[in-house]
């Protein structure tokens, strides 16, 4: 293990990364709160400002993937599809098999300029979570309780409000509803058998209601659906902890573009189209497991400096006062000050770590659970 790789595994450095993310996130949330006065005056200006503020927060997580861990993302698609990235409103359908699949999606969003305006259907409980939920609230993310009788009006109203969004947005849908596990897969395939639907090997049975509703509400705004099938080289099983420890992964993403004109408008036919899509996704995963690659040409978009520069800005802004204070304590020579600051360094890291992990666990629980 080289020196740099060793340093990335050290708790103190990881704690500083978390400190910068949490404190900058709270500052960004506060600024977002102040921008609410713009909503009745200029709604589109409010949206453009909050798109950039959210980028400043989300890009720190993308920085961890791209620069800290050095994870590479290779796209399997044609140049004509890539030329449209970041230039149209789209719905993204992504398989939900890994802890970091959302980060891989975000890194592609960042490289094509739509990270700040990316959208998702989120559980209502996440609205209570600082940083994540609060930022999503200011971004007009649609929150739902996963009970269609209660969510119908909320989802329709939230989606229709996005029809005039001024920035190109990528709207992510996890149609499977939850992260893939063997137990969930077994239950899902029992449901598929009872409904007379073809069984899937690498995916759960997709939930069609969210997709058909999003497509209907965003009709005239969304111009295409991007089907993204994600896998990793050498049977890697990536984790968030691995990313934090600086472990490098090799992600492959097969991306197919479907113009909305090719998707049936009838709800039942649209649902059948989605089921057929997942059968094709399953075939793509089968090909990947046999060949170690997806079919089609490859494109590797270069990572951009913006994520690194953004993090360095926040790190310089937030860590400089802490470092200056520490130097002042040492130079002062006061045993009482040195002892007090040393106790703070001993007590604060475990407390901050427990708080951060509990928040991430809360978010992950609701992001990956099924009602």
C-alpha positions in Angstrom: 0.0 0.0 0.0 1.4 3.4 -1.0 1.5 6.4 1.3 -1.4 8.1 -0.4 -3.5 5.0 -0.3 -2.6 4.5 3.4 -3.6 8.1 4.3 -7.0 7.7 2.7 -7.8 4.9 5.2 -7.0 7.1 8.2 -10.0 8.0 10.4 -8.8 11.6 11.0 -8.7 12.5 7.3 -12.1 10.8 6.8 -13.5 12.7 9.7 -12.3 16.0 8.1 -14.0 15.0 4.9 -17.2 14.4 6.8 -16.8 17.7 8.7 -16.5 19.7 5.5 -19.5 18.0 3.9 -21.8 18.4 7.0 -20.9 22.0 7.8 -20.9 23.2 4.2 -24.2 21.4 3.8 -25.8 23.2 6.7 -24.5 26.5 5.3 -25.9 25.7 1.9 -29.3 24.8 3.5 -29.3 28.1 5.3 -28.6 30.0 2.1 -31.4 28.0 0.3 -33.8 29.1 3.1 -32.9 32.7 2.4 -33.6 32.2 -1.4 -37.3 31.4 -0.6 -38.0 35.1 -0.7 -37.3 34.9 -4.5 -40.0 32.4 -5.2 -43.0 34.8 -5.4 -40.9 37.4 -7.3 -38.9 35.2 -9.8 -39.5 31.5 -9.5 -37.1 30.6 -12.3 -34.3 32.6 -10.7 -34.9 30.8 -7.4 -34.6 27.5 -9.2 -31.4 28.4 -11.0 -29.8 29.5 -7.7 -30.8 26.4 -5.9 -29.6 24.2 -8.7 -26.1 25.6 -8.2 -26.3 25.4 -4.5 -27.3 21.8 -4.6 -24.5 21.1 -7.1 -22.0 22.5 -4.5 -23.2 19.9 -2.0 -23.7 16.8 -4.2 -20.5 17.4 -6.1 -18.6 16.7 -2.9 -19.9 13.1 -2.9 -19.0 12.9 -6.6 -15.5 14.1 -5.7 -15.2 11.1 -3.3 -16.0 8.7 -6.2 -13.9 10.4 -8.9 -10.9 11.9 -7.1 -10.7 10.2 -3.7 -11.3 6.6 -4.8 -10.5 7.1 -8.4 -13.4 5.0 -9.6 -13.8 5.0 -13.4 -17.1 4.9 -15.3 -17.2 3.6 -18.8 -20.3 4.1 -20.9 -21.4 1.6 -23.5 -23.5 3.6 -26.0 -23.2 5.4 -29.3 -21.9 8.9 -29.9 -25.4 10.1 -31.2 -26.8 9.3 -27.7 -23.9 10.9 -25.9 -24.4 14.1 -28.0 -27.8 14.5 -26.4 -26.6 14.2 -22.8 -27.3 17.4 -20.8 -29.4 18.9 -23.7 -32.8 17.5 -22.9 -35.2 16.6 -20.1 -35.1 12.8 -19.6 -36.3 10.0 -17.3 -33.5 7.7 -16.1 -34.2 4.0 -15.4 -31.4 2.5 -13.3 -31.0 -0.9 -11.8 -30.6 -0.9 -8.0 -28.1 -3.6 -7.2 -25.3 -1.7 -5.4 -24.7 0.7 -2.6 -23.0 3.2 -4.9 -25.2 3.0 -8.0 -26.6 6.5 -7.2 -23.1 7.9 -7.1 -22.3 6.4 -10.4 -25.4 8.0 -11.8 -24.5 11.3 -10.2 -21.0 11.2 -11.7 -22.4 11.0 -15.2 -24.9 13.8 -14.3 -21.9 15.9 -13.3 -19.9 15.3 -16.4 -22.7 16.4 -18.6 -23.8 19.4 -16.5 -27.1 18.2 -14.9 -26.0 17.2 -11.4 -27.6 20.2 -9.7 -30.9 19.7 -11.5 -31.2 16.0 -11.1 -34.4 14.8 -9.6 -35.8 11.6 -7.9 -39.0 10.3 -6.3 -38.1 10.2 -2.6 -39.7 8.8 0.5 -41.5 11.4 2.6 -39.5 10.4 5.7 -36.3 11.7 4.1 -37.7 15.3 4.3 -36.8 15.2 8.0 -33.2 14.4 7.3 -30.7 17.4 7.4 -28.6 18.0 4.4 -30.2 15.4 2.1 -33.8 15.9 2.7 -33.6 19.7 3.2 -31.6 20.2 0.0 -34.1 18.0 -1.9 -37.0 20.1 -0.5 -35.6 23.3 -1.9 -35.0 21.5 -5.2 -38.7 20.6 -5.4 -38.1 16.9 -5.2 -41.4 15.0 -5.1 -41.8 13.2 -1.7 -44.2 10.3 -1.4 -45.4 7.9 1.3 -45.4 4.9 -1.1 -49.2 4.6 -0.6 -50.8 5.5 -3.9 -54.2 6.5 -2.4 -52.4 9.1 -0.3 -49.7 10.0 -2.9 -51.8 10.4 -6.0 -52.5 14.1 -5.7 -49.1 14.9 -4.2 -47.2 13.1 -7.0 -49.3 14.5 -9.8 -49.0 18.1 -8.5 -45.3 17.8 -7.8 -44.4 16.3 -11.2 -46.6 18.8 -13.1 -44.9 21.7 -11.3 -41.6 20.6 -12.9 -42.9 20.9 -16.4 -41.5 24.4 -16.7 -38.2 23.7 -15.0 -35.6 26.1 -16.5 -32.6 23.7 -16.3 -32.3 20.4 -18.2 -33.1 17.7 -15.6 -32.5 14.0 -15.4 -35.3 12.3 -13.4 -34.1 9.1 -11.8 -36.5 6.2 -11.2 -35.6 3.0 -9.4 -38.5 1.0 -10.9 -37.6 -2.0 -8.8 -38.5 0.0 -5.7 -35.7 -1.4 -3.5 -32.2 -2.7 -3.7 -31.7 -6.2 -5.0 -31.2 -9.0 -2.5 -31.6 -12.7 -2.9 -34.5 -12.8 -0.5 -36.3 -9.9 -2.2 -35.6 -11.5 -5.6 -37.3 -14.8 -4.5 -40.4 -12.9 -3.3 -40.5 -10.8 -6.4 -40.3 -13.8 -8.7 -43.2 -15.4 -6.8 -45.2 -12.3 -7.6 -44.1 -12.5 -11.2 -45.2 -16.1 -11.5 -48.6 -15.3 -9.9 -49.2 -12.5 -12.5 -48.0 -14.6 -15.4 -45.0 -12.4 -16.1 -41.6 -13.6 -17.3 -39.1 -14.2 -14.5 -35.9 -12.1 -14.2 -32.6 -13.4 -13.0 -30.7 -10.2 -12.1 -33.6 -7.7 -11.4 -36.7 -7.5 -9.3 -40.1 -7.1 -10.9 -40.4 -3.4 -11.8 -43.2 -1.3 -10.3 -44.9 0.3 -13.2 -47.1 2.9 -11.5 -44.3 5.4 -10.8 -42.9 5.2 -14.4 -46.3 5.5 -16.1 -47.3 8.4 -13.8 -44.0 10.3 -14.4 -44.2 9.8 -18.1 -47.8 11.1 -18.2 -47.2 14.1 -16.0 -44.0 15.2 -17.8 -45.5 14.7 -21.2 -44.3 17.5 -23.5 -41.3 18.2 -21.2 -39.4 14.9 -21.2 -38.2 14.0 -24.6 -36.6 10.6 -23.9 -36.1 7.7 -21.5 -32.5 6.6 -20.8 -32.2 3.0 -19.7 -29.0 2.5 -17.7 -27.8 -0.9 -16.8 -24.9 -0.9 -14.3 -22.3 -3.5 -13.4 -18.7 -3.7 -12.2 -15.6 -5.3 -13.5 -14.2 -8.5 -12.0 -17.4 -9.2 -10.0 -16.6 -6.3 -7.7 -19.2 -5.5 -5.0 -18.6 -1.8 -4.3 -19.6 -0.2 -1.0 -19.8 3.3 0.4 -17.1 2.3 3.0 -14.8 1.2 0.2 -15.2 4.6 -1.5 -14.4 6.4 1.8 -11.3 4.2 2.2 -10.2 5.2 -1.2 -10.8 1.9 -3.0 -11.0 2.1 -6.7 -13.8 0.4 -8.7 -14.4 0.0 -12.4 -18.0 0.7 -13.3 -19.6 -0.1 -16.7 -22.9 1.4 -17.8 -24.9 0.4 -20.8 -27.1 3.3 -21.8 -29.9 3.1 -24.3 -32.0 6.1 -25.4 -35.7 5.7 -26.2 -37.6 8.7 -27.6 -41.0 9.2 -25.7 -42.7 8.9 -29.1 -41.8 5.2 -29.2 -43.3 4.5 -25.8 -47.1 3.7 -25.7 -49.3 6.4 -24.1 -51.9 3.9 -22.8 -51.1 3.0 -19.2 -51.4 -0.8 -19.6 -49.3 -0.8 -22.8 -46.8 1.4 -21.2 -46.5 -1.0 -18.2 -46.0 -3.9 -20.6 -43.3 -1.8 -22.4 -41.5 -1.4 -19.0 -41.7 -5.2 -18.3 -40.2 -5.9 -21.7 -37.4 -3.4 -21.0 -36.5 -5.2 -17.9 -36.3 -8.5 -19.7 -33.8 -6.8 -22.1 -31.9 -5.4 -19.1 -31.7 -9.0 -17.7 -30.3 -10.2 -21.0 -27.7 -7.4 -20.9 -26.7 -8.5 -17.4 -26.5 -12.1 -18.6 -24.2 -11.0 -21.4 -22.0 -9.1 -18.9 -21.7 -12.0 -16.5 -20.6 -14.3 -19.4 -18.3 -11.9 -21.4 -17.3 -9.3 -18.7 -18.5 -6.5 -20.9 -21.6 -5.0 -22.4 -22.2 -5.0 -26.1 -21.6 -1.9 -28.2 -19.0 0.9 -28.5 -17.4 2.4 -25.4 -17.0 6.0 -24.3 -15.2 7.2 -21.2 -16.1 10.8 -20.4 -13.3 12.6 -18.6 -13.8 13.7 -15.0 -14.0 17.4 -14.5 -12.0 19.6 -12.1 -15.1 21.4 -10.8 -15.9 18.8 -8.2 -12.4 18.9 -6.8 -12.2 22.7 -6.9 -15.5 23.0 -5.2 -14.4 20.7 -2.3 -11.1 22.5 -2.0 -13.0 25.8 -1.7 -15.1 24.5 1.2 -12.1 22.7 2.8 -10.1 25.9 2.8 -13.0 28.0 4.1 -14.0 25.6 6.9 -10.7 24.0 7.9 -8.5 27.1 8.0 -10.1 28.5 11.1 -9.8 25.2 12.8 -6.1 24.8 11.9 -5.3 28.4 12.9 -6.9 27.8 16.2 -4.9 24.6 16.8 -1.7 26.4 15.9 -2.6 29.2 18.3 -3.2 26.8 21.1 0.1 25.1 20.6 2.0 28.4 20.3 0.4 29.8 23.4 2.1 27.2 25.6 -0.8 27.2 28.0 -1.2 23.7 29.5 -4.9 24.3 30.2 -5.6 25.3 26.6 -3.6 22.5 25.2 -5.3 20.0 27.5 -8.8 21.3 26.7 -8.2 21.2 23.0 -6.7 17.7 23.2 -9.8 16.5 25.1 -12.0 18.1 22.4 -10.1 16.2 19.7 -10.5 13.0 21.7 -14.2 13.4 22.4 -15.4 15.2 19.2 -14.4 12.6 16.6 -16.3 9.6 18.0 -19.4 11.8 18.6 -19.2 13.2 15.1 -18.6 9.8 13.6 -21.6 8.3 15.5 -23.8 11.2 14.4 -22.8 11.0 10.7 -23.1 7.2 10.5 -26.5 7.3 12.2 -27.7 9.9 9.7 -26.4 7.9 6.7 -27.9 4.8 8.1 -31.3 6.5 8.4 -31.1 7.8 4.8 -29.9 4.4 3.4 -32.7 2.5 5.3 -35.4 4.6 3.7 -33.7 4.6 0.3 -33.5 0.8 0.1 -36.5 -0.4 2.0 -39.8 -1.4 0.5 -43.2 -0.8 2.1 
